[in-house]
Amino acid sequence: RLRGDTMGSEGAGVGTATGAESQPEANRNIAGIGIHFTPDNKGMHIITGMRPGGPAESCGRILVGDVLFKVDEKEVRNVAIQDVIRLLTGPPDTTVTLSVLDGKFPYLPPKLCQCQRVLVDQIGVITKKH
């Protein structure tokens, strides 16, 4: 089963479907927002985890079990997991806007959250600017 990982860079699995492989050297400056997600059988991407203290968790509006609806105004239902990862990740200190549906009450209006992408080191600690 495929799983999305936008936890960061330097071997943390950014750009992979499983989140387990290390990434190519060229992708070391790709940053994430600190979420894991898994597609369901309806083509929706369910948030299954968040990095403590990461941008997604710090937003305060996103919860495990919520559904990724849009990334920067692009609807992601039935979008390949690798393409969703590409939308969520990018250069450090850039912003991505998420629109998520409440996992328990999907009929409610989407929740919006702007997250700043950050690098994550190999052990998963948010890298602070010096």
C-alpha positions as CSV (number, residue, x, y, z in Angstrom):
1,R,0.0,0.0,0.0
2,L,1.3,3.4,-0.9
3,R,1.9,6.1,1.7
4,G,2.8,9.8,1.3
5,D,5.5,11.4,3.3
6,T,6.2,15.1,3.3
7,M,8.3,15.1,6.4
8,G,11.4,16.9,4.9
9,S,14.7,16.1,3.4
10,E,18.2,14.7,3.8
11,G,17.1,11.1,3.7
12,A,13.7,11.5,5.3
13,G,11.9,10.1,2.2
14,V,10.6,13.1,0.5
15,G,9.4,12.3,-3.0
16,T,8.9,8.6,-2.4
17,A,5.6,6.8,-2.3
18,T,6.6,4.7,0.7
19,G,8.6,7.3,2.7
20,A,11.2,4.6,3.4
21,E,13.8,5.1,0.7
22,S,16.5,7.8,0.9
23,Q,16.2,10.4,-1.7
24,P,18.6,11.4,-4.5
25,E,21.3,14.0,-3.8
26,A,19.5,16.5,-6.1
27,N,16.4,16.5,-3.8
28,R,18.2,17.4,-0.6
29,N,16.8,21.0,-0.6
30,I,13.2,19.9,-0.9
31,A,11.2,20.8,2.2
32,G,7.9,19.4,3.5
33,I,5.1,20.3,5.9
34,G,5.3,17.3,8.2
35,I,2.4,15.1,7.3
36,H,1.9,11.4,6.3
37,F,-1.1,10.5,4.2
38,T,-2.6,7.4,2.6
39,P,-5.0,7.1,-0.3
40,D,-8.3,5.3,0.4
41,N,-10.4,3.3,-2.0
42,K,-12.3,6.4,-3.2
43,G,-9.2,8.3,-4.3
44,M,-9.1,10.5,-1.3
45,H,-5.8,11.1,0.6
46,I,-6.3,10.6,4.4
47,I,-3.9,12.3,6.8
48,T,-2.5,9.5,8.9
49,G,0.2,11.4,10.9
50,M,1.9,14.7,11.5
51,R,5.4,15.6,12.7
52,P,5.1,17.0,16.2
53,G,5.9,20.7,16.0
54,G,5.9,20.6,12.2
55,P,4.1,23.2,10.0
56,A,0.9,21.1,9.5
57,E,0.5,20.4,13.2
58,S,1.4,24.0,14.1
59,C,-1.4,25.3,11.9
60,G,-3.8,23.9,14.5
61,R,-6.6,23.2,12.0
62,I,-5.4,19.9,10.6
63,L,-6.1,16.6,12.4
64,V,-5.2,13.0,11.8
65,G,-8.1,11.5,9.9
66,D,-8.8,14.7,7.9
67,V,-8.9,14.4,4.1
68,L,-6.6,16.4,1.8
69,F,-9.0,18.2,-0.5
70,K,-6.9,20.8,-2.3
71,V,-3.2,21.8,-2.4
72,D,-2.7,25.4,-3.6
73,E,-6.2,25.4,-5.2
74,K,-5.6,22.0,-7.1
75,E,-8.1,19.4,-6.1
76,V,-6.2,16.2,-5.2
77,R,-8.9,13.5,-5.3
78,N,-7.8,10.7,-7.6
79,V,-4.4,12.4,-8.1
80,A,-1.5,10.0,-7.9
81,I,0.3,10.0,-4.6
82,Q,3.6,11.0,-6.1
83,D,1.9,14.0,-7.7
84,V,0.4,15.0,-4.3
85,I,3.8,14.8,-2.8
86,R,5.2,17.0,-5.5
87,L,2.5,19.6,-4.7
88,L,3.1,19.5,-1.0
89,T,6.9,19.7,-1.1
90,G,9.2,22.4,-2.5
91,P,11.9,24.8,-1.6
92,P,12.4,25.6,2.1
93,D,10.6,28.7,3.4
94,T,8.0,28.7,0.7
95,T,4.3,28.5,1.5
96,V,1.7,25.9,0.5
97,T,-2.0,26.3,1.2
98,L,-4.0,23.2,2.2
99,S,-7.7,22.8,2.0
100,V,-8.8,19.8,4.2
101,L,-12.1,18.2,4.9
102,D,-12.9,17.2,8.4
103,G,-12.5,13.4,8.7
104,K,-15.6,13.1,10.9
105,F,-17.8,15.7,9.3
106,P,-16.8,15.9,5.6
107,Y,-19.9,17.9,4.7
108,L,-18.6,20.9,6.6
109,P,-16.8,23.6,4.6
110,P,-13.1,22.8,4.0
111,K,-10.6,24.0,6.6
112,L,-7.8,26.2,5.2
113,C,-4.2,26.3,6.4
114,Q,-1.1,28.0,5.1
115,C,2.0,26.1,5.9
116,Q,5.6,27.1,5.4
117,R,7.8,24.3,4.1
118,V,10.8,23.4,6.3
119,L,13.7,21.0,6.1
120,V,13.8,18.1,8.4
121,D,17.0,16.3,9.4
122,Q,17.6,12.6,9.2
123,I,16.1,11.9,12.7
124,G,13.1,13.9,12.1
125,V,13.8,17.1,14.1
126,I,12.7,20.3,12.5
127,T,15.8,22.1,11.3
128,K,16.0,25.6,12.8
129,K,17.6,28.6,11.0
130,H,20.7,29.9,12.6
